[in-house]
Amino acid sequence: QVQLVESGGGLVQPGGSLRLSCAASGSIFSINAMAWYRQAPGKERELVARVHSAGSTYYTPSVKDRFTISRDNAKNTVYLQMNSLKPEDTAVYYCNADIKLVWSTPFAGYWGQGTQVTVSS
């Protein structure tokens, strides 16, 4: 069984910072891309940031220059450093990872349970 567990969410004032963590555990052969998505009430889930195994990154324009995604391959962990937070960043943040369980199968997407981030005065 593969499990992705997020942590680090919470309540923060506008302009504040949070760091999210997501650790993958279980029977894992290999992990390719890891990413953070978010979903606000009444909104569709959107990709926030993605980091590939070699280190290349993507950010959605609304968070570029404020958020930084990184990963520790030895720990199967991805991080999202969020600075200069705005009320519109309020959402449940989900970890996603493309994981291969055995060598003979393709990569498949796995999701964490989500962690709430609330930006409010």
C-alpha positions, 0 to 999 in steps of 0.5 A: 500500500502507498500512502501520501501524508501532508502536514504543515497547514494551518491558519496564518495572517495575510503576508505570513508563511507556511511550509507544507510537507508530503511524505510518500511511504509504502512499497514504492519502486520509483517516483517521477513527478511530485506536485501540489494541488489546491481546491477552494470551496466551490472551485475546481482543483488546480495545480499549484506547483510541480517538481520532476525527478531531475529537479525542473519545476512548474508554478501556476502564475498566481503563486510564482515568486511567492511559493517554492516547491522542492523535494528530497528524493532520499526521503520520498518527500516534497515540500511547498514553501509558501510566502506572502500568503494572500486570502485567495490562497485559502484552500485544501492543499493536496499532494500528488505523486506519480509512483511506480510500484513495480518495474513492469507497471507504468507510473500512476497518480496517487493523492494525499488526504489534503491539509487545510490552509486558511489565510485570514486576519 
